Amino acid sequence: MTQPPGPEPTVIERLREQPSPFLLTGYAVEQVLWMIPLVLGLVFFLVGGLLVVVWVGIFFVAAAVPLIRVIANRQRHIAGRVLGVDLPPPYRPLPERGPLVRLVAMLTDPMTWRDVLWIVWAISVGWVMSLIVLVLLLAVVTVFFWWFGSYPILWTRSVVDRAILNYSSTETLERRVEALTQSRAAAVDHSAAELRRLERDLHDGTQARLVAVSMSLGMAEELFESDPAAARRTVSEARAATSAAIADLRSVVRGIHPPVLADRGLDGAIRALALDMAVPVEVVGSLAGRPPAPIESAVYFAVAECLANSAKHAGHRQAWVELSHQHGLLRVVVSDDGRGGADVDSGTGMRGVMRRLAAFDGTMTVSSPDGGPTIVTLEVPCLLSALSSPRTTPSSAPA
């Protein structure tokens, strides 16, 4: 009992059994080179057929038919390898007689005429198809050498370009040290200026009020026996002066480190700051934690200065503050829809912001064309590991 034929292999299975691309390309090269022998075999066969009446054509046909069969058998082998099937020679057996009888047997074999038809196909469309395979190989090789050659050449040039156009590692380090030295000097100058401001505030405000309280209490002490009513009034005035002194102290402390910043973090402090502005300020984004306290304070006062400048000079109807922290960089964008034209060099406020941020290797960029909008971008490096647990909830609603 014969076994039924198995299922036909799928296209994927046939592709897996295909010869390597290099072998397939070799077959294509061989088929392209067949052009000359195939044309000669066809010419000999046709000329021999025309001259067979004068017997000379028999020699042409006798030379052409075996040549055609050799090439046709080779193509059967190649087609079988490509298709994954066995294609044996399909010719009829030749008789064991003389050459003329064998030639007649070959000419009467239908497969001989199919070989002649195949030659027409092979030297026309078939040859073009094999040539395309060869061109594809040459294109791939050309692209590879083009890419490989271009890369070393451009790599060599880039090395030279970098050496000429860029600082060396030593020079880069020197410039980095110089920039840090300048930013440190600016931070020291800023700190000294802040200390002088605090001294002035304490001297002109709190200290003067406390001196007045001391004098009032001294006067009250003298009036207790002679004029108790006047002494009580003087004590009341001293009490009011004490309240004013406490308010001055709170103002000074708020200038050093606002309580809302300590309690709610940078996110919450900026939202509270936005609520105090006369023009609506929308705060978007959030911070998943808290930067270190010095950076938090510097960025808070920088945002406060930017919003204050907008309120004074921009003539805007809406302002925005966008908070984000990605890839170790704290980024705050303050923008408004005002008249624009902001100039960093025109006042001390923006330069103060730059000095604040430079102390932490931060930067400030300003885009403010005439007619607006004004966009101030503050960026300060801040490692994510330096952030503590968040103390505010994210929100994108208008502040």
URZIFEN-V535987 format. One line per field, one symbol per residue. ss: DSSP state (H for helix, E for strand, L for the rest). A space follows every 50 residues. Layout:
ss=???
//
This chain:
ss=LLLLLLLLLLHHHHHHLLLLHHHHHHHHHHHHHHHHHHHHHHHHHHHHHH HHHHLHHHHHHHHHHHHHHHHHHHHHHHHHHHHLLLLLLLLLLLLLLLHH HHHHHHHLLHHHHHHHHHHHHHLLHHHHHHHHHHHHHHHHHHHHHHHHHH HHHHHHHHHHHHHHHLLLHHHHHHHHHHHHHHHHHHHHHHHHHHHHHHHH HHHHHHHHHHHHHHHHHHHHHHHHHHLHHHHHHHHHHHHHHHHHHHHHHH HHHHHHLLHHHHHHHHHHHHHHHHHLLLLLEEEEELLLLELLHHHHHHHH HHHHHHHHHHHHHHLLLLEEEEEEEELLEEEEEEEELLLLLLLHHHLHHH HHHHHHHHLLLLEEEEEELLLLLEEEEEEEELLHHHLELLLLLLLLLEL
//
